Amino acid sequence: MIGRLKEHPLARVGPGLITGVADDDPSGIATYSQAGAQFGLNMLWTMPLCFPLMAALQSMCGRIGRVTGKGLAANIKAFFPPVVLRVVVVLLLAANTLNIAADIAAMGEVAELVTSVNRHLATVGFTLATLILQVFVPYHRYVSFLKWLTLSLLAYAAVLFMVHVPWSEVALRTVWPKLPLNSDTATMAVAIFGTTISPYLFFWQASEEVEDMKGVPSLLEEATQSDRELRRLRWDTWSGMFYSDLTSYFIILATAVTLHVEGVTNIETAAQAASALRPLAGDFAFVLFAAGILGVGLIGVPVLAGSAAYALAETMGWQEGLELKANDARGFYGIIAVSILVALVIQYLPISPMKALFWSAVINGVVAVPLMVVVIMLASSRTVMGPFTSGRPIIILGWIATALMAGASIMMLFPS
C-alpha cells in the first residue's frame, strides 16, 4: 500500500504545486470573486499577465534554496546588512498573522454555511487541526496530505460546467478588456497583483526545496545532478504557478458569468461569494465552491504560518524544519503555534476579518518590492549561487514584476 502511494502522480510534484495552491487561499478567493462580480469578464487579463511574473519570482526562490541548501532568510542574513532581514521578517510575521486570521474566519463561515456548525467552533476546529498536523506529523507525510488537497482547486473549473459561459466573449475580453480608467479599476488591479505575488510564498518555496533535499548535498556542494535538478525545479515551479493562475482565472470567470450578470457586484468574503452563487448556479455549484475554499484554506494557513517560522528561525539561528520533532525545534514550532493562535484570538476581538485582510495587504505591499529586489540580487549573484545563477530572461521578468508591484504599492498606499 505504501509503495503504491509513493508511486501516485503527485508524489513526483515538488514545492511548486503547494506554493501555487497556497496563493489561492480564502482571502485570495475573495479578491478574485470581487474582481469577477464587480468587473465581469474585464479583469481576466490580469491572470495571463501575472503568470510569467509570479513564476519567474518563485523559480528564483526555489533555485536559491536548492543551489545553496539554505532558505531565503538565511541567504539574506549572509548577504545583506542585518537590518534588511529584521525589517522584512517583522513585517512578514505581522502580515502573515493577519492573513491567517482572515483565512480561518472565512473557513469557519463557509463551514457554517455548509454544515450549520457554529462558525466560531468550526474556526477553532480548523485552527487546532492545522496546528496539530504541522507540529506532530513529519514533513514527508504531511506534504503528501497537502498535495492531495491541491486537487480541491479543480472545484472552480467544475463550477463552469454548471453555468452558461460565452467563450468567444471570454477570449475577447481576456486580451481586450473594456475598463474605465478610474480609481476603482486601479484599486482592483492592485488588489489582484498584491494577492497573486505575495512575500510569504517566496520564503516557503525556498525552504521547502531545502526540506525536500532530505540530506542530499546542495548543488554548490555537489553539482553532478544539477541539470536534472534544475529541470525538475523549472517544471515544478512553472506548472505549479500555472495551476494557481488558471484557477484564479476560473474564479474570476465563474463569478463574472453568475454574480456580475445578475447584478451582484459587491463581494467582501469568499464565503459570501459561495453563498451568492447558490441561487444562481445551484446547490452543487455552491458546495463545490465552498469545498474549494476549505481545501485551499487547509493549505494556505500552514504555508502562511510555516513561511514565517522559517524566516524567523533562520534569522535567529534556531533549528528549523517540519521534518524535525517539536522538542528538537521548539523555537520554530513555537512561531507556528503563536502565529496561528494569535490569528485565532483576533476572531474574538473587535477587528473584522476584512480589516485584518486589508492591513495584511498593506504590509505585503510595503515588504514585497524591496524583498523582490533582494531575491533578484541573490539569484543573479555568483557569490551566492556560483555557476547556477538564474538566466537573463528570468531576471528580466523579475524586474518587470518588481516594477509592476512598485507601481501597485504606490497606488495602494497613496490612492489619490
C-alpha positions in Angstrom: 0.0 0.0 0.0 2.8 2.4 1.0 4.6 1.6 -2.2 1.6 2.4 -4.3 1.1 5.7 -2.6 4.6 6.7 -3.3 4.0 6.0 -7.0 1.0 8.2 -7.3 1.4 11.1 -9.8 1.5 13.8 -7.0 4.5 12.0 -5.4 6.7 13.4 -8.1 5.5 17.0 -7.6 7.6 19.3 -5.5 7.1 22.6 -3.6 5.9 24.5 -6.7 2.4 22.9 -6.6 1.8 23.5 -2.9 3.1 27.1 -3.1 0.9 27.8 -6.1 -2.2 26.5 -4.5 -1.5 28.4 -1.2 -1.5 31.5 -3.3 -5.3 30.9 -3.9 -6.1 30.9 -0.2 -9.6 32.1 1.0 -8.5 35.7 1.1 -7.3 35.4 -2.5 -10.5 33.8 -3.5 -12.4 36.7 -2.0 -10.3 39.1 -4.1 -10.8 37.2 -7.3 -14.5 36.8 -6.6 -14.9 40.5 -6.1 -13.0 41.1 -9.4 -15.4 38.9 -11.3 -18.5 40.3 -9.6 -17.6 43.9 -10.0 -16.0 44.0 -13.4 -17.4 40.9 -15.1 -15.0 39.5 -17.7 -12.9 42.6 -17.9 -10.4 41.6 -15.2 -9.5 38.3 -16.8 -6.5 39.9 -18.5 -4.7 40.2 -15.1 -4.1 36.4 -14.9 -2.1 35.9 -18.2 0.0 38.9 -17.2 0.6 37.7 -13.6 1.6 34.1 -14.6 5.1 34.6 -16.1 5.9 37.2 -13.4 4.9 35.1 -10.4 6.5 32.0 -11.9 9.8 33.9 -12.5 10.0 35.1 -8.9 9.1 31.7 -7.4 11.5 29.9 -9.7 14.3 32.2 -8.4 13.3 31.5 -4.8 13.2 27.7 -5.4 16.6 27.9 -7.2 18.2 29.8 -4.3 17.0 27.1 -1.9 18.2 24.1 -4.0 21.5 25.6 -5.0 22.6 26.9 -1.6 20.9 24.4 0.6 19.6 27.3 2.8 16.3 29.1 3.0 15.7 32.6 1.8 16.1 34.3 5.2 19.5 32.5 5.8 20.8 33.8 2.4 19.6 37.3 3.1 21.3 37.1 6.5 24.6 36.1 4.9 24.5 38.6 2.0 22.8 41.8 3.4 23.1 44.0 6.5 21.1 42.6 9.5 18.6 45.5 9.4 17.3 44.3 6.0 16.4 40.9 7.3 15.0 42.2 10.6 12.6 44.6 8.9 11.4 42.1 6.3 10.8 39.3 8.9 8.9 41.6 11.3 6.6 42.8 8.6 6.2 39.2 7.3 5.2 38.0 10.7 2.6 40.7 11.1 1.2 40.3 7.6 1.0 36.5 7.8 -0.8 36.5 11.2 -3.4 39.0 9.9 -3.8 36.9 6.7 -4.2 33.7 8.7 -6.9 35.4 10.8 -8.8 36.4 7.6 -8.4 32.8 6.2 -9.6 30.9 9.2 -12.5 33.3 9.6 -13.5 32.5 6.0 -13.2 28.8 6.6 -15.4 29.0 9.7 -18.0 31.0 7.9 -18.1 28.5 4.9 -18.3 25.5 7.3 -21.3 27.1 8.9 -23.0 27.7 5.6 -22.4 24.0 4.5 -22.9 22.2 7.8 -24.8 24.6 10.1 -22.0 24.2 12.7 -21.3 27.4 14.6 -18.6 29.3 12.7 -16.6 30.0 15.9 -16.5 26.3 16.8 -15.5 25.5 13.2 -12.8 28.1 13.2 -11.3 26.6 16.4 -11.5 23.1 14.9 -9.7 24.2 11.7 -7.1 26.1 13.7 -6.3 23.2 16.0 -6.3 20.7 13.1 -3.7 22.7 11.1 -1.6 23.3 14.2 -1.5 19.6 15.2 -0.7 18.5 11.7 2.2 20.8 11.4 3.7 20.1 14.8 3.2 16.4 15.2 3.2 15.0 11.6 6.6 14.6 9.9 7.1 16.7 6.8 7.4 13.7 4.4 3.9 12.6 5.5 2.3 16.0 5.9 3.4 17.1 2.5 1.6 14.2 0.9 -1.6 15.3 2.6 -1.1 18.9 1.3 -0.5 17.6 -2.3 -3.8 15.7 -2.3 -5.6 18.9 -1.0 -4.3 20.7 -4.1 -7.0 18.8 -6.1 -9.6 21.0 -4.3 -8.8 23.8 -6.8 -10.5 21.7 -9.5 -13.8 22.7 -7.9 -13.6 26.1 -9.6 -13.2 24.6 -13.0 -16.2 22.3 -12.3 -18.4 25.2 -11.4 -18.1 26.4 -15.0 -19.8 23.3 -16.3 -22.9 24.2 -14.5 -23.4 27.7 -15.9 -23.6 29.3 -19.3 -20.2 30.7 -20.4 -19.9 32.9 -23.5 -16.5 31.5 -24.5 -16.0 33.8 -27.5 -16.6 36.9 -25.3 -14.3 35.4 -22.7 -11.5 35.0 -25.2 -12.0 38.6 -26.4 -12.2 40.2 -23.0 -9.1 38.3 -21.8 -7.0 40.2 -24.4 -9.2 43.3 -25.0 -11.0 44.4 -21.8 -13.5 47.2 -21.6 -12.4 49.1 -18.5 -12.9 52.6 -17.3 -9.6 54.2 -16.3 -10.6 55.3 -12.8 -9.7 54.6 -9.2 -11.9 51.6 -8.8 -10.2 49.8 -11.7 -6.8 50.7 -10.4 -7.7 49.5 -6.9 -8.8 46.2 -8.1 -5.8 45.7 -10.3 -3.6 46.5 -7.3 -5.5 44.0 -5.1 -5.1 41.2 -7.7 -1.4 41.8 -8.2 -0.8 42.1 -4.5 -2.8 38.9 -3.8 -1.1 36.9 -6.5 2.6 37.9 -5.8 3.0 37.6 -2.1 6.2 37.7 0.1 5.3 34.7 2.2 5.4 32.4 -0.9 9.0 33.4 -1.5 10.1 32.1 1.9 8.0 29.0 1.7 9.3 27.9 -1.7 12.9 28.3 -0.9 12.6 26.5 2.5 10.6 23.6 1.0 13.2 23.0 -1.6 15.6 22.6 1.3 13.2 20.3 3.1 12.8 18.1 0.0 16.6 17.6 -0.3 16.4 15.1 2.6 20.1 15.3 3.4 21.2 15.5 -0.3 24.1 17.9 -0.8 23.3 21.4 -2.3 24.2 22.0 -5.9 27.1 24.2 -4.7 28.4 21.2 -2.8 27.7 18.5 -5.4 26.9 19.6 -9.0 26.7 16.2 -10.7 22.9 16.2 -10.7 22.5 19.9 -11.4 21.0 19.7 -14.9 18.3 17.2 -13.8 17.5 19.0 -10.6 17.2 22.4 -12.3 15.0 21.0 -15.0 12.8 19.4 -12.3 12.7 22.7 -10.4 11.7 24.7 -13.5 8.9 22.2 -14.4 7.6 22.0 -10.9 7.5 25.8 -10.3 6.1 26.8 -13.7 3.5 24.1 -13.7 2.5 24.9 -10.1 2.2 28.6 -10.8 0.2 27.8 -14.0 -2.2 25.7 -12.0 -2.6 28.5 -9.5 -3.0 31.2 -12.1 -5.5 29.2 -14.2 -7.6 28.6 -11.0 -7.6 32.3 -10.3 -8.8 32.9 -13.8 -11.6 30.4 -13.3 -12.7 32.0 -10.1 -12.9 35.4 -11.8 -14.7 33.8 -14.7 -17.2 31.8 -12.6 -18.2 34.9 -10.6 -18.3 37.1 -13.7 -20.8 34.8 -15.5 -23.0 34.3 -12.4 -22.8 37.2 -9.9 -22.0 40.0 -12.2 -24.6 39.0 -14.8 -27.2 39.1 -12.1 -26.2 42.4 -10.7 -24.3 41.2 -7.6 -21.3 43.4 -7.7 -20.0 43.6 -4.1 -18.4 40.6 -2.5 -16.4 41.0 0.7 -15.6 37.5 1.7 -15.1 34.1 0.0 -18.0 32.7 2.0 -20.2 35.5 0.7 -19.2 34.6 -2.9 -20.2 30.9 -2.3 -23.5 31.9 -0.7 -24.4 34.3 -3.5 -23.6 31.6 -6.1 -26.1 29.2 -4.7 -29.4 30.7 -6.1 -27.7 31.4 -9.4 -25.8 28.2 -10.2 -27.5 25.7 -7.9 -26.7 23.8 -4.7 -24.0 21.6 -6.2 -22.0 24.6 -7.6 -22.3 26.2 -4.1 -21.0 23.1 -2.4 -18.1 22.8 -4.9 -17.1 26.5 -4.4 -17.3 26.1 -0.6 -15.3 22.9 -0.7 -12.6 24.6 -2.7 -12.4 27.4 0.0 -12.0 24.8 2.8 -9.4 22.8 0.8 -7.2 25.7 -0.1 -7.6 27.1 3.4 -6.1 24.0 4.9 -3.1 24.6 2.6 -2.9 28.3 2.9 -2.8 28.5 6.7 0.1 26.1 7.2 2.1 27.9 4.4 1.5 31.3 6.0 2.5 30.1 9.5 5.3 27.9 8.1 6.9 30.6 6.0 7.0 33.0 9.0 8.5 30.3 11.1 11.3 29.5 8.6 12.1 33.2 8.2 12.3 34.0 12.0 14.1 30.7 12.8 16.8 31.3 10.2 17.1 34.9 11.3 17.7 33.8 14.9 19.9 30.8 14.0 17.4 28.3 15.5 16.9 24.7 14.4 14.1 24.7 11.8 12.2 22.3 9.6 8.9 20.5 9.5 10.7 17.1 9.4 12.2 17.8 12.9 10.3 16.8 16.1 8.8 19.5 18.2 11.4 19.0 21.0 14.2 19.4 18.5 13.0 22.7 17.1 11.0 24.4 19.8 11.5 27.9 18.6 10.5 27.0 15.1 7.3 25.3 16.1 6.7 27.9 18.7 6.4 30.5 16.0 3.9 28.4 14.1 1.8 27.9 17.2 1.9 31.6 18.3 1.0 32.9 14.8 -1.9 30.6 14.4 -3.2 31.1 17.9 -2.9 34.9 17.8 -4.8 34.7 14.5 -7.5 32.7 16.3 -7.7 35.3 19.1 -8.2 38.0 16.5 -11.6 36.3 15.7 -12.8 37.3 19.1 -11.6 40.9 19.1 -13.5 43.9 17.6 -11.4 43.6 14.4 -13.2 42.4 11.3 -11.6 39.7 9.1 -11.8 42.2 6.2 -9.8 44.8 8.2 -7.2 42.1 9.0 -7.0 41.3 5.3 -6.7 44.9 4.4 -3.8 45.6 6.7 -2.2 42.3 5.6 -2.4 43.6 2.0 -0.9 46.9 3.0 2.0 45.3 4.8 2.6 42.8 2.0 2.7 45.8 -0.4 5.3 47.5 1.7 7.6 44.5 2.0 7.1 42.9 -1.4 9.1 45.4 -3.6 12.3 45.5 -1.5 12.1 41.8 -1.0 11.7 41.1 -4.7 14.8 43.3 -5.3 16.7 41.2 -2.7 15.6 37.9 -4.3 16.7 39.1 -7.8 20.1 40.2 -6.4 20.6 36.8 -4.7 19.5 34.8 -7.7 21.9 36.7 -10.0 24.9 36.8 -7.7 27.8 34.5 -8.4 28.9 35.0 -4.8 25.7 33.3 -3.6 24.8 31.0 -6.5 28.2 30.1 -8.0 27.6 29.0 -11.6 23.9 28.4 -11.0 22.6 32.0 -11.3 19.2 32.5 -12.8 19.1 33.1 -16.6 18.7 36.6 -18.1 15.0 36.1 -19.2 14.0 35.1 -15.7 15.9 38.1 -14.2 14.2 40.4 -16.7 10.8 39.0 -15.8 11.7 39.5 -12.2 12.5 43.2 -12.7 9.3 43.7 -14.7 7.3 42.1 -11.8 9.1 44.4 -9.3 8.3 47.5 -11.3 4.7 46.4 -11.6 4.5 45.7 -7.8 6.2 49.0 -7.0 3.5 50.9 -9.0 0.8 48.8 -7.4 2.2 49.5 -3.9 2.4 53.3 -4.5 -1.2 53.3 -5.8 -2.3 51.3 -2.7 -0.5 53.5 -0.2 -1.3 56.8 -1.9 -4.5 56.2 -3.9 -5.0 59.9 -4.6 
